[in-house]
Amino acid sequence: MLPMQPHLDLIKQVVPDVKTIGVLYNAGESNSVFSIKQEKEAAAAMGIKVVEATASNSSEVKAAADSLVGRVDAISVLTDNTVVSALESVIKVCQQNDIPLISGDTDSVERGAAAAYAFDYKDLGMQAGYMAAEILGGTAVSEIPVQFAEKLQLSVNPASAKEMGVTLPDDLLSKADNTF
C-alpha cells in the first residue's frame, strides 16, 4: 500500500498553496476506494479538501478529469488501474488547464505526471517475498501486520510539470531518484 502522507507532502511541495485536491478513481475497485478514503482522511488532517471524480471504465476518465477543472489546485492519481490505463487523457487535461498531476507510481511520471513519491514494484515484490517467507516459516498470517511499502522513490518530470503551470522546486529536483 502506498503511504498517503509522503504523497500528500509531495503535493504540498509542488503546490505550496494547495487548498483542494482532485482525486480520480474507479469506485468499483475496492483497493482504490480504500486508498481514496485514506487519502481523504490524511488530507483533511492537513486542512486540504478533496474533490472526487470517478470513472467506471477508461473511456470515462477524460470526462472525470474535465469535471475537476476550475475546482481543484492539483490532481492526484494513485494506482487505480482504470485511471492509469487512460493516464494520457488526464495528463492532457492537466496540461491544458495548468493543473499539476501528482501520481502514485513512477511509470506515470515517465508518461507525463509532474511527480510521484512511490514504490518501485521490484522492491515491493521483495518486501512481499519476505512476508511470504515469514508465513512459510510458521508465522500465522494474523500475526503479520499490514505493511506500507518500505522503500519509496521520488520521481519528477520537470518538462511536464512546466506544461502544467508549475516549476518544481530545486530542492525537490536535487532529491529525485528518477528524472524524466
C-alpha positions in Angstrom: 0.0 0.0 0.0 1.2 3.5 -0.8 1.6 5.6 2.3 -0.5 8.7 1.9 1.5 11.2 4.0 4.5 11.3 1.7 2.2 11.6 -1.3 0.3 14.5 0.2 3.5 16.1 1.4 4.8 16.0 -2.2 1.6 17.7 -3.5 2.2 20.4 -0.9 5.8 20.8 -2.1 4.7 21.1 -5.7 1.7 23.4 -5.0 2.5 25.1 -1.7 -0.8 27.0 -1.5 -2.9 23.9 -2.3 -6.4 24.0 -0.8 -8.2 21.4 -2.9 -7.0 18.2 -4.5 -9.0 16.3 -7.1 -8.8 12.6 -6.9 -9.6 10.3 -9.9 -10.5 6.7 -9.4 -12.9 3.8 -10.2 -15.4 3.4 -7.4 -15.8 -0.2 -8.4 -12.2 -1.0 -7.5 -12.2 -1.8 -3.8 -8.4 -1.1 -3.4 -9.0 2.3 -4.9 -11.9 3.1 -2.7 -9.9 2.2 0.4 -6.9 4.3 -0.8 -9.1 7.3 -1.5 -10.6 7.0 1.9 -7.1 7.1 3.4 -6.1 10.0 1.2 -9.2 12.0 2.2 -8.5 11.4 5.9 -4.9 12.4 5.6 -5.7 15.5 3.5 -8.3 16.6 6.0 -5.8 16.5 8.8 -3.6 18.9 6.7 -6.6 21.2 6.0 -6.9 20.2 2.4 -10.2 19.5 0.8 -10.6 16.5 -1.6 -13.0 16.5 -4.5 -13.7 13.1 -6.0 -14.3 12.2 -9.7 -15.0 8.7 -10.6 -14.8 6.7 -13.9 -16.1 3.2 -14.2 -14.1 2.5 -17.4 -11.2 4.0 -19.2 -13.4 5.8 -21.7 -14.9 7.9 -18.8 -11.5 9.0 -17.4 -11.2 12.2 -19.5 -14.7 13.3 -18.6 -13.9 12.7 -14.9 -10.7 14.7 -15.2 -12.5 17.5 -17.1 -15.1 17.7 -14.2 -12.3 18.8 -11.9 -11.2 21.8 -14.0 -11.7 25.0 -12.1 -12.5 23.2 -8.8 -9.0 21.9 -7.7 -5.5 23.1 -7.3 -3.9 19.7 -8.1 -5.0 16.3 -9.2 -3.9 13.1 -7.5 -3.9 9.7 -9.2 -2.8 6.8 -7.1 -2.5 3.3 -8.6 -6.1 2.9 -9.9 -5.9 0.6 -12.9 -8.8 2.3 -14.7 -7.4 5.8 -14.4 -3.8 4.7 -15.1 -4.9 2.9 -18.3 -6.1 6.3 -19.6 -3.5 8.5 -18.0 -2.6 10.3 -21.2 -6.1 11.9 -21.2 -5.6 13.1 -17.6 -2.2 14.5 -18.5 -3.7 16.4 -21.4 -6.4 17.9 -19.3 -3.8 18.9 -16.6 -1.5 20.5 -19.2 -4.3 22.4 -21.0 -5.6 23.8 -17.7 -2.4 24.3 -15.6 -3.3 21.7 -13.0 -0.3 19.8 -11.6 -0.8 16.0 -11.7 0.9 14.0 -8.9 0.8 10.3 -9.3 1.3 7.2 -7.1 3.7 5.4 -9.3 7.0 6.1 -11.2 5.7 4.9 -14.6 3.1 7.6 -14.6 5.7 10.3 -14.1 7.7 8.9 -17.1 4.4 9.1 -19.0 3.9 12.7 -18.1 2.7 13.2 -14.5 4.6 16.0 -12.7 5.9 13.9 -9.8 5.4 10.9 -7.6 6.8 9.6 -4.4 6.1 6.0 -4.9 7.3 2.4 -4.5 9.3 0.5 -7.1 7.4 -2.7 -8.0 10.6 -4.8 -7.7 11.2 -3.5 -4.1 7.6 -4.1 -3.3 7.8 -7.7 -4.6 10.9 -8.3 -2.4 9.0 -7.0 0.6 6.1 -9.3 -0.2 8.6 -12.2 -0.5 9.9 -11.5 3.0 6.4 -11.6 4.3 5.7 -14.9 2.4 8.9 -16.3 3.9 7.6 -15.5 7.4 4.3 -17.3 6.7 6.2 -20.3 5.2 8.4 -20.3 8.3 5.3 -20.8 10.5 4.2 -17.3 11.4 0.4 -17.0 11.4 -0.9 -14.6 8.8 -2.9 -12.9 11.6 0.4 -12.1 13.3 1.9 -10.2 10.3 0.7 -6.6 10.3 -0.4 -4.7 7.2 2.6 -3.0 5.7 3.2 0.0 3.7 5.9 0.0 1.0 9.2 0.4 2.8 11.3 1.9 0.0 9.9 4.9 -1.8 11.4 6.7 -4.8 10.9 10.4 -5.8 10.3 10.7 -9.5 10.0 14.0 -11.3 9.2 15.2 -14.8 10.2 18.9 -14.9 9.2 19.5 -18.5 5.7 18.1 -18.0 5.3 20.0 -14.7 6.1 23.2 -16.6 3.4 22.3 -19.1 1.0 22.0 -16.1 1.9 25.5 -14.9 4.4 24.7 -12.2 8.1 24.8 -11.7 9.3 22.0 -9.5 11.4 23.4 -6.6 15.2 23.0 -6.9 15.4 21.1 -3.5 12.8 18.6 -4.8 14.8 18.2 -8.1 18.0 17.6 -6.2 16.5 14.8 -4.2 14.9 13.0 -7.1 15.7 9.3 -7.6 14.4 9.5 -11.2 14.1 12.5 -13.6 12.3 12.1 -16.9 
